[in-house]
Amino acid sequence: MENFATPALWITFAALFAFGFAYDRLVAWLKQRTTGYTSITVVVGVAVTLLAAIPLIGWPNVLTIALLFVASGFWMIVGSLMRHAKKEAEAAAKEARKAAKKSQEDTD
């Protein structure tokens, strides 16, 4: 078995460690402005990790792993986005009912 702790591994580890910190700060900032897109932020983080792995394990292995992530995550992403859209639609309908009620009260 070849030496696992290569310089390339440690450089990639350090780069991803720094990315993880910066990405956490970005996600925290974004979360103050929007909600409901956690699954997309996970996809971006996984994609960055997979791209960083290409020099270590080669693109065919990364592609195989990426396909497995697509298989396991696709319905979670679709479900998450659908739940978010439903929640947003319900909130908009509630606001519309509230506005209609207020308008009705103003005309009475």
N, C-alpha and C positions, 0 to 999 in steps of 0.2 A: 504494500500500500504506500502510495506516495505521501510525502510530508504534507499534512493538512494545513499547518500554520505557515503559509507562504506570505511573502511581503504583499502580494496582490490581494490576498484575503484581508490582511490587516488594513491596507489602504481602503479597500472597499468597505470594510466594517466601519472605519473612521468616517468615511464620506457619508455612509447611510446613517450613522449615529448623528452626525451634524444635520443631515437632511431631516431626520425624525424630529429633532428639536425645533428646527425652523418651520417644518410643516405643521407641527402642533400649534405653534404660535399663529400661523396663517389660518388654520382651521378654527382656532379660538376667536380670531378676529372676524372671520366669515360668519361664525355662528351667531355673533351679535347682530348681524345684518340679515340673515336668512336661516331658515330651519328646514328640516326634512330631506336633506341631501347627504346624510351620513354615509350611505352606501357608495355614493360617488366618490367621497373623500377616501374611502377604503380602497376603491378601485385604483385611484391615482397613486396611493401609497404602495400598493402591491405592484403596480406597473413600474414604478421607479425602482423598486427592489429587484424585479425581474430584469429590467434593463441593466442594472448594476451587476447582475450575476452573469451576464453574457461573457465577459472576459474570463470568468472563473470556470464556468461549466459548459460554455459554448451555446450558440443560438439554437441548435436542435433540441438540446435538453431544456433550455428556457422555453422554447415554443411548446414542448410537451407539457411542461408544468403550467404554462399560461392556459393551454387548452383545458387542463384539469380544473384550473381556477374558474374558467368560463363555465364549465359544466356544473360546478358546485355553487357558483355565485349568481348565475343568470337570473334564476327565479327569485332570489333574495332581492336583487336590484329591482326587478320588475315589480315585485310585491311592495317594496319600500316606496317606489315612486308612485304606485297606484294608491297606497294608503295616504301618502302625502297629498296627492291631488284630491282625494276624497275629503280629507280633512279641510283643505283649503276651500273646496266647493261648499262644504257644510258651513264653514265660517262665513263665506260670502252670502249664502242663503239666509243665515241668521241675521246678518247685518241688513240685508234687504228687507226681511220681515220687520226688523226693529225700525227701519226708516219708514216703511209703509205704515206701521202702527203710529209712529210719531206724526206722520203726515195726516193720518186719519183723525188723530186727537186734535191737531191744529185746526182742522176744518170744522170740527164739532163745536 
